[in-house]
């Protein structure tokens, strides 16, 4: 290499070194500016829960701006990135619908264990409504800092907040404390009213709703063009009270067409509903739920990614199989609106707002069920004079995938009361489930 080439290479190295220095200074400047400029969104409300949260947004942060439902939890996130090529941090709030009944200290210790980090500091942030216990967790060699806080809310709800940033302790702490200070919460009277209704059902006992000791229902499912596309059939039996789980129920759902589906479930519980078990099998997966007398609900799922999760449903929770009893009690009450947590046979908990509506028709009662938190579906339910369901209109909002049309259209299915004879004519290929009650009640089929 001649002298000219050596000088040229030396000059290029100096330029590259200078570039790295400028980039480092610029990055430090940006971070320093961001530390003094953490801005929050307007309060983002989780409908009918009494909770609203302001998330970091702008100056490197980008908020999702809406709560999303994820397996018995509502989640709200913001992401932090200094460039478009990497993610440098995250802030999130998680509203748990059925949190396990463990202490805040246990939650904080468990979080540190899950992250594989060391606890650097603990503390408590106080707002007008909440006391949030928190912990600072640091992990080497990743150099990320996590500030995690938790607080227990009424009815076994829990709020967790978390801020995680890479190598920026002060910014992570400032963001976490600002987020915690701006959380607003007000106890939910609709949820309290729902808890009262559920408590009355349990105190009366499930058998009080079964004067004939058993019942069987049939519903035909119709699409928006009034074409029959499937059916459901359910049976509910009150067995002798000397059996520990003397209430038994079974259900079968069948749809045909382009995406056929079959789903069968077997359910049994005590008369006071203080313990129950449920097995469910569908075309694609299965699940098993058990609730013990301590109130712990264990959900085991099968399929491609089997899981086992524990929950502690609150006083407003009730299995979906008894929804009609909730409607009946609600009609007889003075409440205009209540919130109940509907436990589905796959272990999902769907909080829903139940309200009275005015409808000019021949039916005795009309109610509306709105599923909370952007779950994008609702129901209109019509009942007769005996408070038995005549018809359910399920309205599902679907996304077009376009940012300008987040909810572009509705899909409506009607569940209309029918008879075994009518279903046998329309769906002869499933005559065994329509005509044989004992087949449905045999747990060995699962």
N, C-alpha and C positions, 0 to 999 in steps of 0.2 A: 504494500500500500504506500503510495507516494505521499509527500507532505501535504499536498492540496487535499487529498482524500481524507487524511487524518484530521486536518483542520475542519473539513466539512462535517465529519462524523462527530467531532467534539462539539461543534456548533449545534448540531441536531440534538445531541444529548442534553445540552444546556436548555434548548427550547422545550424539550419534552419535560425536563425537570421543572422548568418554570411553569409549564402547563399544569403539572400535578400540584404544584404549590398554589397556583391560582384557584384550582378546583377545590383544594382543601380549605383555603380561606373562604371561598364562596359558600361551600357547604357549612362551615362553621358559622358564617354570617346568617345563612338561612335559618339554621337551627336556633341561633340566638334570637333572631327576630320572631320565630315561631313561639319561643318560650314566653315571650311577652305579648303574644297575640293569639291566644287560644280563644276561638269564638265558638258559640254554640248555636244550634238551630232553635227555632221556636219550639215550645213544648210539643212533643209528639205523643198523642194520647192513645192508650190502649182501651178501646171502646168499652164502656160499662164496667170498668174495673176500678175506677177512681185513681188510676196511675197515669202520670205523664212524665216524660223524660226529655231533656234537651241534650242532644248529642254533639260532640265536636264536629265542626264542618268548616271548610275553607282553610287556607294557610297549610296545605299539605293533607288535610283531612277531607274525606268524602263520606257523607252519611247516606245510608240506604233510605232514610226518611220514612220508613214504615215498618211495623211489626210483622214478623213472619211466624207462622205456626210450625213447630218442629217437635213431634213426638212428646206431647203433653207439656210443651213449653212454648212461650212466645219469646222471640229473639229480635233485638234491635241492634244494628251494628254500624260502626264507622271504621273506615280504613285509612291508614296513614302511609303516605308514600312520598319520598323526595324526588323520585323519578318515575317514569312510566315503565321501567323495566324490573322494578322490584317492590316488594311490600315491606315496609319498615315497622309497621305496628298495627294494632287493632284496638278498638274500644267496643265493648258490647254490654248490653243489659239482657238478662234472662229472667223472665217471669214464669216461675215454676207453678204448675197448677196443683200438684200433689206431692209436695216436698216431704222427704223422709224426716221423721221427728228426731233429729239429732241436734246437739248444741252447736252454737256458732263456732266455738273453739275447735270442735271436731271437724267442721266444714273447712276451716282455714288450714288446719293441719293436713287434711286430705288433699286440699288443692296443692299445697307445697309438694306433697308426695307424688301426686299425679304429674306435676311439671318436672319433677326431679331436681328441684332447686332448694336453696336454703332460705329460711325466714330471717330477714334482716331487721324487721320492725313490725310491731302490731299497734293498733290504735282503734279509736271509735270516732266516727263523724256523726254529729247530731244535727238534725233539721227540725223544723217545727212539728213534723209528724213522725219521723223515723229516727232510730238509732242504728247506724250501720257499723258493724264490726269489720275491721279490715286488716290486711296483712301485706307487707312488702316482701316479695320473693325475688331472689336474684339467682341466676343460673350461669355457671361457668362451664365450658369456655364460650358458650353462645353469646354471653354479654347481653342477655335481655333482662329487662326489669318488668315485673308484673305487680300491679297493685290490684288486689282482689277484695271485694267487700260483700257482705251478705246481711240480710235482715229478714226476719220472719214476719209475715203479714197475716191478717185474720183468715180463718177458714183453710189453714194449712197451705196457703200460698207462701212463696218465698221469692225475694228479689235478690239476684246476684248481679254485681257490676264488676267489670274487669277492664283494665287498661294495660296493654303490653307494648313496650317499645324496645328496640334494640339499642343498647348502649346509651340511653338518654334518661337517666334516673330522675332528674329535676323536671323534665318535661312530662314524663309519665306521672309523677306525683301531682304536679299542678293540674294536669288534665283530669286525673281521677278525682281529686278533691273538688274541682269545679263542677264536674259531672254530678258528684254526690250531693253537693250543696243545692243543686237546681232540680232535684227530684221532688215531685209533688205527689202526695197521696192522700186520699180521703176515703174513709171506710164506706163500703158499698152497701147501701140499704137494700137494693134488689137482691144481692147475694145473701144477705141476712134473711130476707123474706123467703128465698128459695130453701135455705137451711131449715126454716120453720116448717115448710110444707113437707120436706123429706122426713123431718123428725116426727111429724104427725103420722105419716105413713108407717114408719118403723114402730112407733108406739102402738098403733092399731093392729099391726101384724098383717103380713101379706094375705093370710087366709081370710081376713075380713073382706077382701075384695073378690073372693071366690065363693059366693054363697052356694053354688052348685058343685063345688069341689073340683070342677074342671071346666075348661073352655077351649074352643078351637076357632081360629080365625083364618079366613082366606082372602087374599087381595090379588087382583089382577093388575099388572103393571102396563101402562099404556104410554106411548110416546106422544110427541106434540101433535101428531096427526091422528090421534085417538086410535092407533093400531096396537093391539095386544102384543107385547114383546117379552113378557115374562110373568112370574107370579111369586108370591110369598105365602107360606102357610106356617102358622105357629100354634103350638099347643101348650097349655099351662095347667098343671095338676097340683092339688093339695093332698099330699099323702098323709097317712096317720101321723099324729104329732109326736109319737115316741121315736120317730126317726130323727137324727140330728139335723139332716138337710131335707126337710120334709116337703119343700116346694120344688117342683121340677118343671122345667120348661125346655122346649126344643123349637128350633126354627129352620126353615129351608127356603132359600132364594134361588130362583132359576131364571136366567135370561138367555134368549137365543138370538141369532143374527150374526153379524160380522164378527163380533167379539163375545161369544157365548161365555156365560159364567154360572157356576154352581157353588153354593155356599151353604154348609150345614153347621148347626151349633147345638150343643147340649148344655143346659144350665141347671144348677141346683143350689138352693140356699136354705138357711134357717128362716123361721117365720118372722123373726125380728130383723132379718137381713144384716146380722152382725158377722156372718161369715158366708162365703159362697165359693163356688168353683164353676168354671166355664171352659168348654173345649170347642174349638172352631176349626173347620177344615174347608178350604176353598180350592178352586182350580189351581192356584199358584202357590199357596202357602197355608200354614196352619198356626194356631196359637193355643196356649193354655193359660188360664188366669185362676189364681187362688187368692182369696181374701181371708186372713185369719182373724181371731177375736181381738188381736192387738190393733187391728186396723191397717195392717201392712198388706198391700196388694202386690203380688208377684206375677209378672207377665213374662212368659217364655214364648218366643216365636221360632218357627222353623222356616225352612226355605234356603235360599242361597246364602243369606247372612244371618244365622240363628243368633238370638240374643236373649239375655235374661235381665230384667230390670225390676227394681222395687219402687213402689210409690206409697204415699199415705194420703188417700183421698180425703177431702174435707167433709163437713157436715152437709154440704149441698150436693153431694155426689150420689147417683143412683144408676144401676144398670139399665141399659136401654130397653130391656124386656119389660120393665115396669113403667115405661113412659106414660101409658094410658092412665095409670093410677095417679100419676102426677097431674095430668090434665084434669082429671076428675076433682081432685082436691083443690086445685087452683080455681076451678069454676065455682066451687062452693065457698071460697075464701073472699075476703074483702080486697085482696091485692089486685092492682091493675097490671103490674109487671113483676116478674121474678126472674132470677138467674139460677139455673141448675147446671150441674156438671153431669153430662150424660156419658156413662161408661159403656163404650162399644164392646162387642164380643171379641175384638182383636186387641183390646187393652188400651185403645186411644180414649182420651178424655176430651169431650167437646163441650166447652161452656156455651150455653145458649140462653138468650133472652126470650122468655115466654110472655106474650102480651095478648090482651083481648082486642078483637077488631070488630067493626060493625060491617056485617054483610047482609044484604037483602036476598035471602034465599029460603028454602024450605027447611034448612037444617036448624037445629036448636042452638048450636054453639059454633063459633068460628074463632080460632086462635092462630097466632103467628109465632113461629119459632125462628129466631135469627141467630145464626151461629157467629160467635164473637171473634174479632181479631183478624179480619180479612180472609176468612176461610171460604168466602165467595159462594155460599149456598144458604138457602133459607127454605122454610116450609110453611104452607098454609094448611091448617088441619081443621076438618069439619067433623063434628060429633052429633049424635042423635040425642033424643030426650033422656035416654038412659046413660048418656055420657060415654058411649062406645064410638070408636072412630069409624066414620063412614068413608072418608076420603082424605088423602094427603097429596098436596101438590108440591113436588120438590123442584126448586128453581136453582139451577147451577149456572153461575157466571163463568164464562170461559174467556181466555185471553187470545187475542189475535196475533200476539207476538210483535205488534207494532207499538212503538213508544207513544204514538199519538192516540192509540186505541187500546188502553190497558185492559178494558173489559168490553169486548165488542159485541157479545151476543149471549143470550140465555138459552139453556137447554132445560126443558120442562118435562118431568115425568109425573104421571098420575098413578097413585096407588088407590084403587077403588075396591070397596068391599064386594066380595063375590061369594060363590058357593063351590063346594067340591064338584058338583055336577057340571057347572059351567067350566071349571078349570080342566076337568077330564076331557071335555069336548075340544077345548082349545089346545091343550098340551098333553095329549095321550102318551107321549114318549116318557113322561115322568109320572105315570099313574101310580107307581109304587109309593112315592112320597105323598101324593095327594090323598090316597085312600087308606094308607096304612099308618095309623097313629103310632102303633107300637114300634114300628121301624124307626121313627124319628126319636123316640124316647130310649132307644137302646144305646148306652154309652160305648158299647163295644164296636160300634160303627165308626168310631173316631180313632 
